[in-house]
Amino acid sequence: MQHPFLLTPEQYRAILALCRAMIPPGERIPGAGPQTVIRLMAFMEDLGDAGSRIMSQAVVALDWAAVLYAGKRFHALDADRQDELLSTWEQSSTLRWPLFVLGNLIKVAHFDSTELFGAYGVDWPKGGPPEPARWLSQVECGEQWEDDEEIECDAVVVGTGPGGAIVGKELAEQGHAVVFLEEGKLYRRDAFTGSALQATRHFYRGHGMVASLGNAVVPVLMGRLVGGSTAINTGTCFRTPPWILDEWCERQNSDELSTENMARHFERVEQELDIRPNDDKTIGPMGGIVARGADKLGWSHFKIARNAPDCDGQGCCDWGCPSGARKSMDVSYIPKALARGAVLFTETKATRVVVENGRAVGVVGESVTQKRRVRVRAKVVVLAGGAVPTPVMLLGQGLGNRSGELGRNLSIHPGVPASALFDEPVEVYKYIPQGVGVDQFHRDGILLVGVGLDINMAPNAFPGYGRRLTEFMDQYDRVATLGVLAKDSTQNGRVRVGPGGSPLITYWLQKQDLHRIREGTARIMELFLAAGARHCYPMGHAMPLVKNMDDLARYRQRNVRASDWTWTVFHPLGTAQMGHDPNTSVVSFDHETHDVQNLFLVDGSTVPGPTAVNPQLTIMAMANRAAERIGQRLE
Ligand SMILES: Cc1cc2nc3c(=O)[nH]c(=O)nc-3n(C[C@H](O)[C@H](O)[C@H](O)COP(=O)(O)OP(=O)(O)OC[C@H]3O[C@@H](n4cnc5c(N)ncnc54)[C@H](O)[C@@H]3O)c2cc1C
């Protein structure tokens, strides 16, 4: 076997040994080997120098740790000693991190394969035929420009997630000339194959490696493609709970976002996207398990609503929908905007807002690799890049921050899952990931929602390595998982401009957040035990299995630290607060920045705080409302 390039023979030996020890062969799953290393290296190549450096440092750290702990390099140890070391390192506060970084990369590289999916009787890769190219004449790729471009329009919209797509489409339908700039590519259906590696490489911002720093490293996932994060999300749709809207109204001293005032905006979007509760066919056995456990305990549970009425339940929503049934922005609002004459520039990053006499009059964009420029002159500028990119762009230019609040007040909805082994088949990977939920503890800031982890994602949620991981994955067809979506107890997060213009995100998980997570995961395990689980996996580092109520009582008494769990978050919100006062808020209730006239922010940044539910429908309803206000400005 030839060493994959980029690696010295010594590095190759070390990585191969770590791969084999982290994922030994089981009864069902094949063990990691040279093919895993090859897939891993292909992924690292895309991550560039920084990614490769981080991976090499993790390998070196673990290889030398083996010398310190066992007197030999990792590859020279026998399999039992290697397995023991992996368990020991998982409990070490320093070695846990290189193990986590390298382990996650190895897990995805190994499980993202036809052979592994085949072991569970699932066809892979997926991917549907490309949809009809009806409005493609309205789409231009920035990379294909021969020269710089100048364009004039009524509204230029930066970003095609729910914020941008909805404003753009509504303005286009009102008869305004709309130009979208989108940093990511337009992908057709055949690109969505269910591959975690392909998806993180191509569809996720920063290859899925953007993270917040604080008392834990928390990956913050966001899309970077036409449709924004809606093109890679689970499709779950909740209206903002009335008690959250009440909280905002009280805090903002305004009823602009009251339940009553927002109702018609929710209705409009729900009709447009055909949002309705999931059916039993796509929910699968998880529905029965949750109902059985919750009913026994007398807890309130429900079928989640989604924007995917004709979904065939392939279960790989977060890697992009192969059938196009999920009405993400790239298959709903964007085509409608294009049909009404809007123009979309893809692979074009807006770099600067053009301001003249205190008014925004356009944006400058650049094609992402060629650096060809486009200048779009417009009567209004709408920034909709998301709660992280939007403040980074404005702060980088020194705009919109007279209040000092831009980039502050970030909330993320901290969340972790808990799983359980059942005697019956569950096969979550054959159904939609988020079919059902439990809202019994919602007013305490804890919502429990389905987490149907695909075969190439489940190993990453499982916090262990070696034989424990193999045993978990061997039985994965009988594993059920729910996740805690916690309402942040504070909005202490902050987005700043980091090195090279990249986002620098900080967020500190508070005691109350950790208690919510511990209590939420305990409630999940209580439900699973009531439903007849053999045992539960708390999914925290080095946490023992929970087999009965005594174990659960012990789990509830644990001292909890942020580093006890592996975090991933999907809902950055709140970095451009809305309000009347220019000294304490960034935008007015019309979404216009206090500092620059005709500059509007419409995305997750303007959502006032944690929604305590998945937030896309909130962003969509707010965008629908914003489009009315911006439309009035253009009259
Ligand atoms: C994996 C995943 C699963 C999720 N599941 C759900 C779910 O089931 N239900 C739910 O309610 N929410 C879910 N969410 C969250 C939801 O998708 C987001 O809250 C929502 O899409 C955010 O909308 P947005 O308009 O703020 O930004 P985004 O949707 O992130 O869109 C912003 C777009 O702007 C582009 N952009 C940014 N900067 C620039 C620039 N300078 N120039 C040009 N373009 C730029 C980006 O490339 C991106 O395409 C999920 C998120 C993820 C990542």
Ligand as a Chemical Component Dictionary entry (heavy atoms), coordinates in Angstrom:
data_LIG
# 
_chem_comp.id                   LIG 
_chem_comp.type                 NON-POLYMER 
_chem_comp.pdbx_formal_charge   0 
_chem_comp.three_letter_code    LIG 
# 
loop_
_chem_comp_atom.comp_id 
_chem_comp_atom.atom_id 
_chem_comp_atom.alt_atom_id 
_chem_comp_atom.type_symbol 
_chem_comp_atom.charge 
_chem_comp_atom.model_Cartn_x 
_chem_comp_atom.model_Cartn_y 
_chem_comp_atom.model_Cartn_z 
_chem_comp_atom.pdbx_ordinal 
LIG C1  C1  C 0 -27.371 21.609 9.833  1  
LIG C2  C2  C 0 -28.427 22.609 10.238 2  
LIG C3  C3  C 0 -29.694 22.135 10.589 3  
LIG C4  C4  C 0 -30.682 23.052 10.971 4  
LIG N1  N1  N 0 -31.959 22.606 11.185 5  
LIG C5  C5  C 0 -32.954 23.508 11.403 6  
LIG C6  C6  C 0 -34.313 23.100 11.451 7  
LIG O1  O1  O 0 -34.646 21.940 11.251 8  
LIG N2  N2  N 0 -35.247 24.041 11.733 9  
LIG C7  C7  C 0 -34.920 25.345 11.956 10 
LIG O2  O2  O 0 -35.808 26.128 12.277 11 
LIG N3  N3  N 0 -33.643 25.758 11.872 12 
LIG C8  C8  C 0 -32.661 24.886 11.562 13 
LIG N4  N4  N 0 -31.382 25.318 11.406 14 
LIG C9  C9  C 0 -31.112 26.757 11.539 15 
LIG C10 C10 C 0 -31.625 27.561 10.356 16 
LIG O3  O3  O 0 -31.332 26.909 9.147  17 
LIG C11 C11 C 0 -30.972 28.936 10.419 18 
LIG O4  O4  O 0 -31.343 29.529 11.661 19 
LIG C12 C12 C 0 -31.398 29.854 9.310  20 
LIG O5  O5  O 0 -31.222 29.281 8.039  21 
LIG C13 C13 C 0 -30.587 31.149 9.387  22 
LIG O6  O6  O 0 -31.043 32.009 8.393  23 
LIG P1  P1  P 0 -30.193 33.279 7.939  24 
LIG O7  O7  O 0 -30.939 33.929 6.830  25 
LIG O8  O8  O 0 -29.877 34.071 9.145  26 
LIG O9  O9  O 0 -28.792 32.726 7.427  27 
LIG P2  P2  P 0 -28.383 31.501 6.513  28 
LIG O10 O10 O 0 -29.503 30.562 6.306  29 
LIG O11 O11 O 0 -27.141 30.947 7.099  30 
LIG O12 O12 O 0 -28.067 32.158 5.099  31 
LIG C14 C14 C 0 -27.081 33.127 4.905  32 
LIG C15 C15 C 0 -26.540 33.040 3.485  33 
LIG O13 O13 O 0 -25.795 34.236 3.231  34 
LIG C16 C16 C 0 -24.603 33.917 2.540  35 
LIG N5  N5  N 0 -23.611 34.954 2.843  36 
LIG C17 C17 C 0 -23.061 35.258 4.040  37 
LIG N6  N6  N 0 -22.219 36.297 3.923  38 
LIG C18 C18 C 0 -22.227 36.660 2.619  39 
LIG C19 C19 C 0 -21.549 37.664 1.875  40 
LIG N7  N7  N 0 -20.708 38.535 2.436  41 
LIG N8  N8  N 0 -21.794 37.746 0.534  42 
LIG C20 C20 C 0 -22.655 36.887 -0.078 43 
LIG N9  N9  N 0 -23.312 35.915 0.588  44 
LIG C21 C21 C 0 -23.108 35.802 1.927  45 
LIG C22 C22 C 0 -24.230 32.560 3.113  46 
LIG O14 O14 O 0 -23.349 31.882 2.222  47 
LIG C23 C23 C 0 -25.579 31.889 3.275  48 
LIG O15 O15 O 0 -25.923 31.164 2.123  49 
LIG C24 C24 C 0 -30.369 24.443 11.034 50 
LIG C25 C25 C 0 -29.100 24.888 10.707 51 
LIG C26 C26 C 0 -28.132 23.996 10.305 52 
LIG C27 C27 C 0 -26.772 24.510 9.935  53 
# 
loop_
_chem_comp_bond.comp_id 
_chem_comp_bond.atom_id_1 
_chem_comp_bond.atom_id_2 
_chem_comp_bond.value_order 
_chem_comp_bond.pdbx_ordinal 
LIG C1  C2  SING 1  
LIG C2  C3  SING 2  
LIG C2  C26 DOUB 3  
LIG C3  C4  DOUB 4  
LIG C4  N1  SING 5  
LIG C4  C24 SING 6  
LIG N1  C5  DOUB 7  
LIG C5  C6  SING 8  
LIG C5  C8  SING 9  
LIG C6  O1  DOUB 10 
LIG C6  N2  SING 11 
LIG N2  C7  SING 12 
LIG C7  O2  DOUB 13 
LIG C7  N3  SING 14 
LIG N3  C8  DOUB 15 
LIG C8  N4  SING 16 
LIG N4  C9  SING 17 
LIG N4  C24 SING 18 
LIG C9  C10 SING 19 
LIG C10 O3  SING 20 
LIG C10 C11 SING 21 
LIG C11 O4  SING 22 
LIG C11 C12 SING 23 
LIG C12 O5  SING 24 
LIG C12 C13 SING 25 
LIG C13 O6  SING 26 
LIG O6  P1  SING 27 
LIG P1  O7  DOUB 28 
LIG P1  O8  SING 29 
LIG P1  O9  SING 30 
LIG O9  P2  SING 31 
LIG P2  O10 DOUB 32 
LIG P2  O11 SING 33 
LIG P2  O12 SING 34 
LIG O12 C14 SING 35 
LIG C14 C15 SING 36 
LIG C15 O13 SING 37 
LIG C15 C23 SING 38 
LIG O13 C16 SING 39 
LIG C16 N5  SING 40 
LIG C16 C22 SING 41 
LIG N5  C17 SING 42 
LIG N5  C21 SING 43 
LIG C17 N6  DOUB 44 
LIG N6  C18 SING 45 
LIG C18 C19 SING 46 
LIG C18 C21 DOUB 47 
LIG C19 N7  SING 48 
LIG C19 N8  DOUB 49 
LIG N8  C20 SING 50 
LIG C20 N9  DOUB 51 
LIG N9  C21 SING 52 
LIG C22 O14 SING 53 
LIG C22 C23 SING 54 
LIG C23 O15 SING 55 
LIG C24 C25 DOUB 56 
LIG C25 C26 SING 57 
LIG C26 C27 SING 58 
# 
